[in-house]
Amino acid sequence: MSYVSEAQQLQAETEMKLDALYEKYSGYIPKGLDDEPWSAEEREIIRAFSAAVKALRLKYPDWEEAGTQSDSTKVSRISYRDGKMKLEASGSVEGVLTDDMAMSEYQGNLRIATTKTAYGIEKVTDDIDGEIIGYDTQESTTYNQLYILGKNLKIKGKIENLAKGEEIYAVRFLGNTGYVVTFRQTDPLFSIDLSDPKKPKVLGKLKISGFSEYLHGYGEGMLLGLGMEADEKDGAVEGMKLSMFDISDPSDVKETA
């Protein structure tokens, strides 16, 4: 099976599972819901579940359209008051999150760090009649970005194309500063100023060997990184690595241990 058909099958299976959940717990036509022994609060939760299922979808590239395609993530804000859930806002960002640490709400804004994979997709035609018989992916490229969204989940500010060709391995938001680890052969630790939601900016970049997969604030002005050591020439993983970073000056982060 080709890479394209595998991706198409994964997308189809994911869509089918989500649609099945949606039909089972749909808030619009809840089949048999009123016949079940649910409490009023449980009914509201189940009805709202349909909106959550539809909202939390990962958008895959369109494998049947030539050109450059990339993945994206849809984000929704759902309120819960007096036993009722309500979809308040929705938006989207390019790329996908590495884990829940890559998303943080702060002072009414949502900060999200993602890695986007851009695929070149081209038509495959029959050599005899020239008809389209399928689509194939060409070499892919990764990009990293950081978005700041307002309460309406519209993008206020962003940094795009950070560390092209690498992927995000760890993120930690601490107040008005964000720390992002990307990796391919070495580990750049980026420090990002988020004090102006409309104009986030990179303050500094510390390049060290290996990579951190988890970052944790450790006392005043310190950041603990847990990850792996790696060869600086080929990126081959060599073993576990723990690092301590001095972040007292975010524009000049230092690895102290």
N, C-alpha and C positions, 0 to 999 in steps of 0.2 A: 504494500500500500504506500502511495506517495505521501510526502509531508503535507501537501495540500489537502488530499482526501482525508488524512488523519485529522487535520484541523477542522475540516468541514464536518466530519463525523462527531468530533467533540462538541462543536458548536450546536449541531442538531440535537445531540443527546441532552446537552445542558438546557436548551430551549424547551425540549419536551418535558423535562423534569419540572422546570419552573412553571410551564403551562399547566401541568397536571396539578401542582400545588395551588395554582391560581384558581383552577376550576373547582377544586375540592373545597377551598376556603374563600371563594369569591364573596366580596361584600355586597356585590350588586345582585346576584342571583344565588344566595346561599342554599344550595340543594340540601333539604332536610335539616337545616340549621335550627329552625324553630321547633322541630320535632324532638331535638336532642335536649337532655337535661342541663343546658348551659345556663349560667347565671347571666344577668343583664350585662355585667362587666365583661364576662368571657365572650359574649356575643360581639360586643364592640371591638374587642381585641382581635377576634377572628376576622371580622369584617375589615379591619384596618390592615390585617396581615396581607391581604391581596395587594394593597397599594405598596406595601413594603417589598413584597416579592417582585413586583413589576419594576420597582424603582432601583433595587440593588442588583442591577445587571451589568455585567462586563460587556462592552461592545467590542466584538471581534472585527478584524478587517473583512471587507467584502471580497471574498475569494473569487468572485465571478465578475470582477470589474478591473480592467487593465489600468495601470498607473501605480502611484505610490499610495499604499494603505497603511494605517497604523491603528493600534488599539486605544481605547479610551475607557473612562470609568464614569458612570452616572452616580451622582450623590443626591440624597434626599434628606430633608429635615422633617421629622415627624414629632408632633407635640403630643403630650399625654396629660389631660386635665379631667378631673371629675369622672374617672373611669372611661374616658373617651380618647381615642387616638385620631389625629388629623394630620394629613400631609400638608405641611406649611409651605415648602419650597423645594425646588429641585434644580439641579444644574449638572454640568459635566466638565471634566478635565481630561487632557490627553495623557495617555499612559496608564499604568497600574501601580498600586501601592505594594510595597514589599511586605508590610505587616501593619498592625494597628498603631505602632509608634510613628508611622509616617503621616499621621493625621492628628491635629490638635486644635481645640477650640480655645480662643484666648481673646478676652475683651470684645466679645461679639463677632469675632472673625474666625473663620476656619482656615487653618494652614494645612496644606497637603503637598507632600513630595512624591513624585512619581518617576518611573522609568518608562519611556515610550519606545516601542520597537516599530520601526518603519520598514515595510516590506515593499520591494519592487515586484509588481505582478504583471505578467505579460501573457498575451493570448498564445495558445498553441493551435496551429492550423494544419489541416490536412495537406500533404504535399501535392496531392493530385487535383482536388477541386477547390482548395483554399478555404474550406469551411472551418469554422471554429470547433475544435474538438475538446477544448478544455483550457485551463489556465495553470500557470506555473509560477512559483515564487523565485525571485532572484535573490541576491545577497541582501541580508537585512542589516540595519544599522540601529544602534540604540542611542537615545538621548535622554537626558534627565532634566526635570524642571521642578520648580516650586511655585505653588499658587496660593494666593490669599483671597478667600471668598467672603463676601458680606453675608448678612442674615438671609438675604434673598438668594444666596448661593450663586450670585453673579461674580465673575472674576474682578477683583479690585486691582490687584497687582500680580506680577509674575516674573520669574527668572526662567528663561528657556535655554535649551541646548547647552546644559552644564555637563562637562566631561563627556564629550561625544565618544561613543564606542565603549563606554563603561556602563555599569549597572549600579543602582543604589543597593547597598548592603545593610545600612543602619541609619536611623534618623533619631534625633532627640531635640525637642523644642523646650527651651528654658527661657520663659519670659519673652523678651523682645529679641531673642537670638535663637537661630536654628543651627543645628550641627548635622551635616550630611556626609556619610562615608560612601564613596564610590570605589569600584575596583575593577581592574583588568589584570595588571601585573603588579602594581603598587597601590597603596591606599592613600588617596588624597582625602583629607578631612577638611571639609569646607565649613567655614563659619559665616553665617548670613545674618545681616541686620534686618530685622522685621519691624522696627519701631515705626516706620511709615508704611502702612498697609498698601499704599498705592505705588510705592517705590522701594521694594525690597532690593538689597544689594549685597554682593559678596564682599565680606570684609577681609578674608584671608584664606589661604589654602596650605595645609601642612602635608607634605608628601613623605610617607614612611613606608617601610616594607610591611607586607601582610595586609590584613583588613580586620575591622571590627564588625561584628554582626549584632552587637547590642551595646548601646551607650546609656550611661546612667550618671546623673548628677551626683557628685560625691563630696558633700561639704561645700564650703564657700569657695568658689573659683576653681573647682576641680571637676574633671569628667573622667569616669571610668569606662574603658573600652574592653569588651570581651570578644575574642574572635580567633583568627588563625594567622600563624606566620606563613609567609610565602616567599618563594625565590623571586628576587627582583628582576631576573632576566626573562623567565618564562612563566611566572605566576604560579608555579607548582606549589601546592599546599604542603607545608612541612610539619606542622604541629600546632598545638593550642598557643594562643598569645593573649596576655593581659597587659593593658597599657593604662597609664595614668597621665592625663593631660592637664596642663595648667591653662585654664581659660579665663584667668583674671583679666587678661586683655584679649578680647575676642579677635582683634585684628592681628594678633601675634601669638597664636596657640603654640604651646611647646609640649613635647612628649617628655615627661620627667622620669618615668619608670616603665 
